[in-house]
Amino acid sequence: MTKKGFCVVLGASGGIGESISRVLAASGWSLYLHYNDNAGTVLRLQDELQTANPQLEFRLLQADLGQVDGADLARQVKDVQAIVVANGQSMYKLLTETTAEDMDALWKVHVRNPARFIAAVSPQLRGFKTAYVVMIGSIWGMTGAAGEVVYSAVKGAQHAFVKAYAKEAAFSGIRVNAVAPGWIDTRMNGHLPEDEQQMAMEEIPLMKPGIPDHVAQAVDYLLSGKADYTTGEIMNVNGGWYM
């Protein structure tokens, strides 16, 4: 069996990032666990994963991807065969209330620094016969959301990046895909009033929210070798909310 390289999980301390890390570790991936300021969460995750998978390695990476030099954490990684971009931040504002600083922050976190990181690490990806990039996009990158115009725009940019980079990287054996979640039961949605949550559930054909493991299992499939004839795809995980 060919030895796997490392998978970098950007945003490993978030609800979806944690689930992705657990599922990928169970599938035999050693991981770089990136976080910004949730050190306690990611330290507990590292300990949990190392205890459950003593044959693997789990290394921590700290960086603020909202900063101009956020992608410089690429200098700290080696033997990378896969990258999962699961970091991000939401923003609930009307466009008229969204400042230039808000726009710049979302662009850096969701597009600029992930793209720069992938570019910097691409020589390592090319060192493997098959390598992977998976971005966690969003249903709003597919259809857009009122009150989240700029967030929808950067998620749409992630999806466009996937389609373009998939063409560019295919010759090197790199598969580039995205998973676009709908309503996932995480802290990010916890602030919404109960009546708004209920209205959303009534629009979803499966009539319930997803859980982080639903996203993690989709990522695991894309990195498993079972999807190696798939690249440039946006996989919807939304209970039928958008088809």
Buried (B, 14 or more C-beta within 10 A) or exposed (E): EEEBBBBBBBBBBBBBBBBBBBBBBBBEBBBBBBBBEBEEBBBEBBEBBEEEBEEBBBBBBBBBBBBEEBBBBBEBBEBBBBBBBBBBBEBEBEEEEBEEEBBEBBBBBBBBBBBBBBEBBBEBBBBBEBBBBBBBBBBBBBEBBEEBBBBBBBBBBBBBBBBEBBEEBEEBBBBBBBBBBBBBBBEBBEEEEEEEBEEBBEEBEEEEBBBBBBBBBBBBBBBBEEBEEBBBBBBBBBBEBBE
